Amino acid sequence: MRIDAITLFPEYLQSCVKVGVVGRAFERGLASLTLWNPRDFTHDNYRRIDERPFGGGPGMVMMLDPLQETLAAVREAASEPCHVVYLSPQGRPFTQSKARTLAAKPRLVLLAGRYEGVDQRFLDAHVDEELSIGDYVLSGGELPAAAVIDAVVRLLDGALNDAESAPQDSFEQGLLDCPHYTRSESQGTEGVPEVLLSGNHAHIARWRRQQSLGQTWLKRPDLLEKMQLSAADQALLAAFQAEQTANSKTDAGNP
Ligand code: 9D3
């Protein structure tokens, strides 16, 4: 997969090709990232890329012409058609399912904005979709672009080894992950749920499934509402909920 990113801060995005699972995927040649700075496509002495908005008001807007010239250069750099994504607070939410869709594209162009945003005419003419990474205010689209690159590249065939892809299952199924425990020099197995030390793999799998369901119910009930639980899952969750209620009664009066 070929990824091109248009940004005024290319050094910010350079870091994601270097580390961890995603860095390794780039190293293996599963994806490439080419960075483009619209400032390199200006022709005035000031290399100006921002202007005050028509109609007045606070803030600056990224200008049409440098962006258009940048994108023209990006399109020229390869033959296949580009899917152009603008990272923006006005975008549709970026989700795991969107990451899957983007991972299937041969060429992805990410535009990270700064200031108040980009001239609407650029969006109307060239952008296929706008994506947001959540309802909070960032100072630009670089971090969101890095999030998209990370989520997409780790999905490419050969990016994850078996051990890394297994835990992916639960979130991919719309549930949160179960808690994890490992060896401790200072605490031994104190505080570790008994079942995980039992060696009974069927019990362990059932406990983990129950924890996934229970933690999702506690922390992200919105995710559960979208799901159609099997009878077995419903029973596991009901048992988790019953235990919660029992515990909260025991805790009553505690601070
Ligand atoms: C505070 C300025 N706001 C208008 C009064 C609008 C605004 C413009 C530009 C708010 C944030 C930004 C920069 N953010 C992004 O480019 C961005 C973003 C985000 O802020 N949150 C979540 N996802 C994204 S994707 C791109």
Boltz pocket constraint, residues with backbone or C-beta under 6 A from the ligand:
constraints:
  - pocket:
      binder: B
      contacts: [[A, 87], [A, 88], [A, 89], [A, 91], [A, 113], [A, 114], [A, 115], [A, 116], [A, 117], [A, 131], [A, 132], [A, 133], [A, 134], [A, 135], [A, 136], [A, 137], [A, 138], [A, 139], [A, 140], [A, 141], [A, 142], [A, 144]]
      max_distance: 6.0
